[in-house]
Each structure stands twice: as C-alpha cells, then as structure tokens.
Amino acid sequence: MKAVILAAGKGTRMKELTNELPKPMLCVQGKPILEHILAGILAAGVREIFIVTGYRAETIEQYFGDGAKWGARISYGRQLVLDGTGKAPEVAQEFLGASPFILTYGDILVKPETYAQMIHRFNEDYFSGVITVTPGEDVTKGGLNFFDEKFCLTRLVEKPTPVQIEELRHSGWLKPGQPAWYNAGIYIFKPSLFEFTAKLEKSPRGEYELTDAVNALLAAHHKIAGLEIQGRWVDVRDPEVLASLEKQSS
C-alpha cells in the first residue's frame, strides 16, 4: 500500500491566508494540515507517499523534503494545469506502479486511526477501492453516495442540485429517516483507476471529476466498499473552519 496526497490547489476560499502558503500548509494546532495527514498515513504502516503539488509547490517540498525526518519516503510531482480532481492522481501513476494506494485531499482532517480502518476494509474482499463517507453534511457541496446492504457503493451523484435531490427522493433513492452519505474525500484505489481517469471528459463545471471515474468503475462492475468515518472529519474549507479548529485545541 502506498499513498497519494493531493495538495496542488491554492485554496482561494482562505482569502489572504493562502497568499504565501498553499492551503495544506496552513497550521492547525501548531502543525501544517498536511503533517497531520502524513502522521495518520504513517500510523497505518504506509511509508511510501507521493504529494501532488502545484501552487507554491516549493513550500511543501522544502518542508517535507524526502520524508526521512518522519520515517517516510516522500516523492513529489506537480499538477501543472489545475483542471480537476480526476486528472490529479495521474501525476503519481508511475510512482504507484501496481500498488493499491490511499488517495486523500490535502485539506481533510480525520482521526489518525481512520487510515488503518480503511486498509482493513479494503482487505475484507476483492475490492477495487474504498470510498469513505460521513452523514450530516450538505451534499450539494460534495458527493452523495448510495450503498447496498453490504455497504458497497452503487451510485455516486456529484454536487446534486436541490432539483436532483427532490428527484432522488421521488424515485426512492433517498429514503426518509436514512442518512444521506456525503463523500468524505479519502479513498483507496487499485491502479485500475487510471484506465478510467484516462477516458474522462470535462464535467459541466469545466473540470475532470474524480467521481466520474468512480462511477465508470462501478459501470464496469468493479466493487467499491464504503466506510463510514468514525469520529472527527473536517474539510478545512475556509477561515472559519480553520479558526474553529484552533479553538478546539485551546
């Protein structure tokens, strides 16, 4: 198992906080967000890590270096055109070879044991991947996931509009009293993912969407396991979230 962290974006919603730093390097409780993520991945026994950089890439590369300080082996690659999450993992394709890999965005904070739980779930069956979810978030801001009785993924709807949500209720996909599963942005994939990212077309938002590749995997009868994240899950999306994390530590 290897790991890929997507850390190429600027994080424009952070306003002036990211004038000098890429968002994953903003500090939470005295350490960059990215360092918290790295610690969790290492705690799961994964040592070979690839960081996809872009905006102010050198800040990340200089801070983490080759990873020896953390007992990791860190490689880097730059996403030169920020054209969506669907193409970003391809930067790491050569590094990954035939290895399955954890894939996470560089601004998602979870309890360190989450990554080990994901690997355990991945090993339970012959899965092509694991997708993590959390209930109670606004699904119009991310992905809405549907699962079968074994908690394997059956469908993923990216940023559904209120009209789409109503249609999903009407057609029985969204059932009263059941959680709406929000895509938590941390995955495990086999390298077969790249067969599908290679065929992606831009979404109506003008970007290549990772979730389109996940739906293509499903359409080709790949099994993808779901896993509910236990405990903390934070998308550090704006200055207010960042400030609230600092308050929790004091």
Secondary structure, DSSP 8 states (H G I E B T S, - for coil): -EEEEEE----GGGGGGGSSS-GGGSEETTEEHHHHHHHHHHHTT--EEEEEE-TTHHHHHHHHTTSGGGT-EEEEEE-SS---TTTGGGGGHHHHTT--EEEEETTEEE-TTHHHHHHHHHTTTT-SEEEEEESSS-GGGSEEEEE-TTSBEEEEEES--HHHHHHHHHTTSS-TTS--EEEEEEEEE-TTHHHHHTT----TTSS--HHHHHHHHHHTT--EEEEE--S-EEE--SHHHHHHHHHHH-
